């Protein structure tokens, strides 16, 4: 359309516009005719006599249209559409088909390129449903442009590739044209002397984008440029690209026929923002929507991580790896797609240490992105300087510049190294305004866990290895700071990798502040869980003191690893005490372990030692709940099962003595699952609390699952769709070493809810999760109960062969237990 307008302007002017003098004369003629001013420079750009990277503004087009005899640009367009002969209209349809073919050719090459670069096979990646829905909402909005912003390795390219494939294959969108292209193609535009609109038209095999607006054609054109941060143009050419993208959003806002999608890292988006005059045109791209990692898209959800694990690791090995098994910090780390890719590459079932912390994955990340990457020495220098200047906190960029020329492009490689660290999200810049109005730029290492690891590496290097002096330095530098448990826990783990028991055995002597940090003590327990050698060397020493037994064992009851690790811990605990309360604590938990894991040899002697001992006054509600659970297990498994009422009444009376919400929830944490497991459903109502809120507390989540599972098993109040969507976030609020019983309850409840709505696929997935997690934890009694329940459901569905296999497996579990009769537990 612009070409048609320039032809009419030349016709009105009386000659072709071919030089600067013509533009000056035309400017005067427009002023005389319309009493409006267009500069000669504007006209030179319009008629191609002056290089430009932007399209003519709507104001310019309005003035020229009035000069040509129309009321404005819209009138000109409308008039031209109504006058176009039928043959030209057919040509426009052909233009649209040609544009679709050109877009498909470019997009196919881009798609193949993205698939080739995928860290895991493209078929093993997942759809990011939440972001795809947002992009679909963008298509249906009036916004002309949007940006996907995230650090490197966040899965932006894979996300756009999946979204492109959906719309390429979706029949409802067959009239839309999607062009998926690498942003590096914009380097070709930067080297040209044409408008961005003309350059895009050439990509589609057209003379101009306006030719596609001749009539109401069937769809839209969606331009998707992936990885703007990989553009190689610099200086004026790079600025030309940024300005062109901003101008496209402005131009596309005038019609809903064109859409622009870009993906980029935060550092490049920050460079683009000054060129954007109307930020509201950019959908979901406001700075306030960015996470601390510099992303406006969420990380992988737990369900998405599990799906990828099922399509990779779980196809290679016999035992299925569940997301619930992983340490919470590791789960959070693996939600970053690049870290998940590293995990998939290095994991084997023999590397159980990979499941219990994130140190190994962080080491792989440093190896990949720092030590074995381009410019490793410069990157190490920069990161080390940040650590030394700030001890883990942010530092002024000016202070780094005093040591390394990170701001000078032509002074070595530090500028490039710094910006690679920035673009990959390893470091982050923050601009702060002081009270005086002066601006300061700070730099910090983005990940606290990575910060802790780099601090430890720096201190170990300075002390020549992990020695007693290494731990003393951490104690002196970081005691009382937020980084203390993180750094000390990382150092302890690093020492354990080398089996440095001579130093680790003195840990609490060297680091007395460690006893005051529950997070650090949990990390020490997790580290020892990975090494049976260190566990058997160090735990007997650590539990010699009352303080060690209290803080390391009594306050870190590990329900997730009752079978194995925590049994060993309790035996070392018992070997160091003769105190009646401590004996009751350990023997009660060992008996509970024996019942739940169907280990009669463990359950019977420890239950006999405690069954006639009342819970001491100072025992925790959790252990008291375990003791009453043992009484029920013994009555049903080892007795005749007819005398549970007195036990339930005594347990209810004991429960009602607690005055705090947390104590009541802790007592019910084991007694309620036990009652449900043993079929004592009516008694459960005695321990149900209000669940108006489930946010922020392990105990609130425990009460939530107690009530929900009771209601679901009673045939009412199944999980709603909203609750099911929130379930993974609810799991995250649980105590990480006492989460398995509640997760199993949650997955059983989800399975029953899905079965109630006839969604058999999801019901199968959830009951499979519950059974497999029971097997991983060693909860054989729970596993037996679930397998028998599944057998009944399969029988109702007339799947008798599968039902028989489930029953046979449950019978095998019982035969190996050492107990005599299940007395109807199944």
ABEGO torsion letter per residue (X at the ends): XAAAAAAAAAAAAGBBBABAAAAAAAAAAAAAAAGBBBBAAAAAAAAGABBBABBBBAAAAAAAAAAAGBAEAAAAAAAAAAABBAAAAAAAAAAAAAAAAAAAAAAAAAAAAAAAABABBAAABBBBAAAAAAAAAAAABABABBBBBBBBGAGAAAAAAAAAAAAAABAAAAABBBBBBBAAAAAAAAABABBAAAAAAAAAGBABAAAAAABBBABBBBBBBBGAAABABBEAAAAAAAAAAAAAAAAAAABAABBBBBBBBAAAAAAAAAABABAAABBGABAAABBAAGBABBBBBAAAAAAAAAABAAAABABBBBAAABBAAAAAAAABAAAAAAAAAABBAABAAAAABAAAAAAAAAAAAAAABBGAAAAAAAAAAAAAAAGGBBBBAAAAAAABBAABAABEAAAAAAAAAAAAGABBBBBBBBAAGBBBBBBBBABAAAAAAAAAAAAAAAAGEBBAAAAAAAAAAABGBAAAAAAAAAAAAAAAAAGBAAAAAAAAAABAAAAABAAAAAAAAAAAAABAAAAAAAAAAAAABAAAAAAAAAABBBAAAABGAAAAAAAAAAAABABAAAAAAAAAAAAAAAAAAGBAAAAAAAAAAAAABBBBAABBAAAAAAAAAAAAAAAAAABAGAAAAAAAAAAAAAAAABABAAAAAAAAAAAAAAAAAAGBAAAAAAABBBAABABGBAAAAAAAAAAAAAAAAAGBGBBBAAAAAAAAAAAAABBAAAAAAAAAAAAAAAAAAAAAAGBAAAAAAAAAAAAAAAAAAGBAAAAAAAAAAAAAAAAAAGBAAAAAAAAAAAAAAAAAAGBABAGGAX
